[in-house]
Amino acid sequence: MLAVPEVESGAELNSSDEHISTDVPRSENFDRPLAMDSRIAARSALRAGLVGVFIGIIPFLGIVLTGALAVYFYRRKSGFVLPAGLASRLGGAAGVVAFGVNALFIVAVILFHAQQQSIDLMVATFQRLGLNTADPSLQAGIQNLFSFPTLVISFLFAVVFGSIGGVLASFSLGSGRPRG
């Protein structure tokens, strides 16, 4: 039979407000906050997302690096490494920023009726790279770049892979202290 300790009454519980702090709550490991500073997080996600537009050229890895970069920027500015859950959110936000900028370019191409010129430019670039542009699957892929389902899939990939990058950065940056 298990012995259960008895609690006499609620009077023994400390109900004073003297232990309440207005600081960002931190875990027992003092270099990891339990909440993130939203201003620093927003700036970090925007900066990483804008850089991610360019490094997003590398399929999959580029958006993972974008999420990791957001966590790195956050650490550099705040001095704290985010736990994996918060780093995932920040990385996903950076992925959304990178997707948003790319989506703006696609919408502009569609609005200005420059879709065929963009497709021709991509085909010419692929030919210079030595790819077989007569391949029907490549032609269909290029045509689908400007479709709504492709944008939805791109959004999901940006969020998921950006989140993965944030988590990976949280684990890799967690071992050391920031320079400063």
C-alpha positions in Angstrom: 0.0 0.0 0.0 1.3 3.5 -0.9 1.5 6.1 1.7 0.1 9.5 0.6 1.3 12.5 2.5 -1.5 14.5 4.0 -1.9 18.2 3.3 -3.3 19.9 6.4 -4.8 23.1 4.8 -4.3 25.8 2.2 -3.0 28.1 5.0 0.5 26.6 4.6 0.7 27.6 1.0 2.5 30.9 0.3 0.0 33.2 -1.2 2.0 36.4 -1.1 2.9 38.3 -4.2 6.4 39.0 -3.2 7.8 36.2 -5.5 6.2 37.6 -8.7 8.8 39.0 -11.2 8.2 41.1 -14.2 11.2 39.7 -16.0 11.0 37.2 -18.9 10.4 33.8 -17.2 13.4 31.5 -17.6 13.9 27.8 -17.1 16.3 26.3 -14.6 19.0 26.5 -17.3 19.4 30.3 -17.1 20.4 30.7 -20.8 17.0 29.5 -22.0 14.0 31.8 -21.6 10.5 30.3 -21.3 9.0 33.2 -23.4 10.6 35.2 -26.2 10.8 38.9 -26.6 8.3 39.6 -29.4 10.2 42.7 -30.7 13.5 40.9 -31.0 11.7 37.8 -32.5 9.9 39.9 -35.1 13.1 41.6 -36.2 14.9 38.4 -36.3 12.2 36.7 -38.4 12.1 39.6 -40.8 15.9 39.8 -41.2 16.2 36.0 -41.7 13.2 35.9 -44.0 14.6 38.6 -46.3 18.0 36.8 -46.4 16.1 33.6 -46.9 14.7 34.8 -50.2 18.2 34.5 -51.6 19.4 31.4 -49.8 16.1 29.8 -50.6 17.5 29.1 -54.0 19.0 26.0 -52.5 16.0 23.5 -52.4 14.9 22.5 -48.9 18.2 23.4 -47.3 17.8 27.1 -48.0 14.6 27.4 -46.0 16.1 25.3 -43.2 19.0 27.7 -43.1 16.5 30.6 -43.0 14.8 29.2 -39.9 18.2 28.6 -38.2 19.3 32.1 -39.1 16.3 33.6 -37.3 17.2 31.8 -34.1 20.9 32.9 -34.5 19.8 36.5 -35.0 17.6 36.2 -31.9 20.4 34.8 -29.8 22.8 37.5 -31.0 20.4 40.3 -30.1 18.9 38.9 -26.8 21.8 36.8 -25.5 19.6 33.8 -24.9 19.1 30.6 -26.8 15.5 29.7 -27.3 14.1 26.3 -26.3 13.2 24.0 -29.2 9.5 24.9 -29.1 10.0 28.6 -29.3 12.8 28.2 -31.8 10.5 26.2 -34.0 7.9 29.0 -34.0 10.6 31.6 -34.8 12.0 29.5 -37.6 8.5 29.0 -39.0 7.9 32.7 -38.9 11.1 33.4 -40.9 10.0 30.8 -43.4 6.6 32.6 -43.8 8.5 35.9 -44.4 10.6 34.3 -47.1 7.5 32.7 -48.7 5.7 36.0 -48.5 8.4 37.9 -50.4 8.6 35.2 -53.0 4.8 35.1 -53.3 4.8 38.9 -53.9 7.1 38.3 -56.9 4.9 35.6 -58.3 1.8 37.8 -57.9 3.5 40.7 -59.6 4.5 38.4 -62.5 0.9 37.3 -62.9 -0.6 40.9 -62.5 1.8 42.3 -65.1 1.1 39.4 -67.5 4.7 38.5 -67.6 4.2 34.8 -66.9 5.3 33.7 -70.4 8.4 35.9 -70.2 9.3 34.4 -66.8 8.8 30.9 -68.2 11.0 31.7 -71.2 13.7 33.1 -68.9 13.6 29.9 -66.7 13.8 27.7 -69.8 16.8 29.6 -71.1 18.5 29.4 -67.7 17.9 25.7 -67.5 19.3 25.2 -71.0 22.5 27.1 -70.0 22.8 24.8 -67.0 22.6 21.8 -69.4 19.2 20.5 -68.4 16.9 18.9 -71.0 14.2 21.5 -71.4 12.3 19.3 -73.9 11.4 16.9 -71.0 7.6 17.1 -70.5 7.9 16.7 -66.7 10.2 19.8 -66.5 7.9 21.8 -68.8 4.9 20.8 -66.6 6.8 21.8 -63.5 7.6 25.2 -64.8 4.0 25.8 -65.9 2.8 24.8 -62.4 5.0 27.3 -60.6 2.4 30.0 -61.1 -0.6 28.0 -59.8 -2.4 28.3 -56.5 -1.9 24.7 -55.3 1.9 25.2 -55.8 1.8 28.3 -53.7 -0.1 26.5 -50.9 2.5 23.6 -51.0 5.3 26.2 -51.0 3.8 27.9 -47.9 3.6 24.6 -46.0 7.2 23.7 -46.9 8.3 27.1 -45.8 6.7 26.7 -42.4 7.7 23.1 -41.8 11.3 23.4 -43.0 11.8 26.8 -41.4 10.6 25.3 -38.1 13.0 22.4 -38.5 15.8 24.9 -39.0 14.8 26.8 -35.9 14.9 23.6 -33.8 18.2 22.5 -35.2 19.7 25.9 -34.4 18.3 25.8 -30.9 20.1 22.5 -30.3 23.4 23.6 -31.9 23.5 27.1 -30.3 22.4 25.8 -26.9 25.8 24.5 -25.9 27.7 27.8 -25.8 27.3 31.3 -24.6 26.9 34.2 -27.1 29.9 36.5 -27.6 29.3 39.9 -26.3 
